[in-house]
Amino acid sequence: MNPQFSSQNTAYDVAAQVYERLVATERGGSQVIPSLAESWTISDDGLAYTFKLRRGVKWHSARGFTPSRDLNADDVIFSFLRMADENHPYYKVGGGNYQFFGEIVKPSFKSIEKLDDYTVKITLTRPYSPFLSALSVEPMSVLSAEYADAMMKANTPDQINQIPVGTGPFSFLAYQKDATIRFRAFADYWGKKVGNPDRMALVNDLVFVITPDAAVRYAKVKSGECQIARYPNPGDLPAMRSDPTITLLSGTIADQSFLAFNQQKKPFDDRRVREALVYATNIPAIIDAVYQDTGKQAAALIPPSLWSHDDKLKPRPYDPGKAKALLTEAGYPTGFKTTLWAIPVVRAYMPNGRRAAELIQADWAKIGVEATIQTYEWGEYLKRGRAGDHEVGMFGYTWDYPDPSQILLTGWHCDGVKSGANRARWCNKEFSDLLTKSSTISDQAERTKMFVRMQEIFQEDVGGLLFANASAFTPVAKSVKDYKIHFFGGQPFYGVSLAK
Amino acid sequence: MLRFVLTRVSLVIPTFIGITLLAFFLIRLVPGDPIETMAGERGIDPARHEQLRKEFGFDKPLLSQYGVYITRVLHGDLGKSIVTRENVSTEFAALFPATIELAVCAILFALIIGLPAGILAAVKRNSIFDHGVMGVSLAGYSMPIFWWGLLLILLFSVQLGLTPVSGRIAVQYFIEPTTGFLLIDSLLAGDFDAFKSALSHLILPAIVLGTVPLAVIARMTRSAMLEVLGEDYIRTARAKGLAPIRVVAMHALRNALIPVVTVIGLQVGVLFTGAILTETIFSWPGVGKWLIEAISRRDYPVLQGGTLLIGVVVMSVNLLVDLLYGLINPRIRHH
């Protein structure tokens, strides 16, 4: 129930209704907008972020706690320090595992200070321009310092992790394990005074009904028991489209799905071999067979749902003749043997790894490359992939916050070769230098130019084989108005209403 | 009798140790790393990975991990879930009433239909009814629970709109758990509409979970009845001119029920196995669904603790049946 500890979408979904952060991502979009901070300034050296907090922001109540004051700088400072300062009395409460903060924010976080009751200043150790958008993600939620103090005094400090008290449009009502999570529209929500319906709870009661089976979720919407069913079975999509009782909403998610050629292993260190394999793969056929209409062929490393996506790039066409010529030039006129890892789980970015692998295997056989398909249990697959056991493997990433650098830094920077997160172990110095530099500049126009150049480099140097930009789908009842599929962090249910 | 009880109880100890061994080592034989699974695609920093391994005790040799585990179990500590960080026993206690409620309804359903069907099939041996009951029960026994559940949902909930699709109660009702049994809690709260809702949510899952026990009970009752109906004393009763219904109900059924009771006891294990799938299909918040999720997350403490607790329940029920049986039938306890 406390998003500071989690990197799971389910925890983000709860936090998206109850908690707020200094900044937010616009519902269904990728622009960072003000939230608990009304405005902010970034110093010229990119090291200091000063946030002006909104006034009149009320806190929810909970068992044994009634707030006596509005949100102020103390709450923001508490929320940061309980994750940053190992000596903070709340650091260990709940296990001390702040995954998102530890990996994304902490490496560049230096200090936080209160300039006055409604102004806080965060200082970084190095300029880090993705910082602002990282603050929009649920683990960076602002918690009530007064609630934490009260629970510490009552000797029940862990309650702040179990019963959330936030400032969001919905307040938390109850959680019945594995059954339901209930929320109620918060009457004193600040968004009401601002009068922005996009930030307000437009239904009185919101219930998450925990339903693991996709077919059952669909049946619940059809029978009218629920109004929104997330994560549908890809196989049910055609039926949903022709179903008169529901509307099928869709949107392109911010993801990457790719084939990583392990460039620390021969012959994949040779650019010509990688390019030959891209030419030899009939990607449109894979899109047809595997994604059907849930994905479009990707050409650029940054997906179209993020700013700085390069729409001028075109994918290499399917051309076995050219592939064969390139292989001959690289010294493999009769091809070679390799292993091809197929992803063992269903993901939006790769709905059927096995099927895709079989198609690739057949394509490559035509130029003499004999690929053996291999797979492992998911945790094992990730572990071995990190260790670089693969020769060619399918992998994918999904963005958490709307900054193009997030997944590029994780998955494609030279630094990632050592940690193994760079699955292709592709290290292009020009690409990595540009990426490092782009993180120190705040000017978005200038950063866009850099990202466009990085995408060109990736294509020229064949960093990997890109599959598709996948779409997410959500079937909703006809009565649901203004539901927007949200791609970064938790799915907001404020701004959504039901027609009578 | 005391010796009989002691023998039975002493058998529980090696079984208990066996369950802890199986639960502990089997899940570790399955490839997969809970920390990697938790971290997902983006992975986790190797130093942090090591730190978490240490925190969960995964860095120690397997035997010493088992030693730590068994010592804690003997002190009543089943550990904490890796994912939720909640005590395994607390989570189990919160979810178990839902499973019990479902299992009791399922076995009642199986008894109410299975017993009369088995008796009638035996009485009307080789009739169309007998063949029908045997055919249907064979089909019921062989039916994959997952498919059967979805079929019923599509027919009764989606097409006919007669029953709810899934869950324990409609979302508009919120009953604070007192006993954890929603049928009882809703009555205690005086909310009859909530009771009706809880009852209607039980129908399909109870049918699905009760199908296999129903088939077993019907077949077992039939064969036990057939055996008894061929006995001399039944012929004597008939020859005395007793009404057929009296012969069947008073003379035959009583004796035929003894093996049937044993079979019902054995169905407790079947019910728990079936609950895992049934709860998943019907989003029933019980221990079955909890264990399935723990497998995919490689949540070792939940799997170990959950398996152990269910094992203890099944063992206790079987022990109870054994003891009761010994009490009813003196021949058993002297063997």
Interface residues (C-beta under 8 A of the other chain):
Chain A: S7 G94 G95 N97 Q99 G102 E103 L173 A174 Q176 K177 D178 A179 T180 R182 V207 V209 I210 T211 P212 D213 A215 V216 A219 K220 K222 S223 E225 C226 Y376 E377 W378 G379 E380 L382 K383 R386 F395 G396 Y397 T398 T410 S419 G420 A421
Chain B: V30 P31 G32 D33 P34 E36 T37 A39 G40 E41 R42 G43 I44 D45 P46 R48 L52 R85 E91 A94 L95 A98 L150 I153 L154 S157 V158 G161 P164 V165 S166 G167 R168 A170 V171 F174 P177 T280 I281 F282 S283 P285 G286 K289 W290 I292 E293 R298
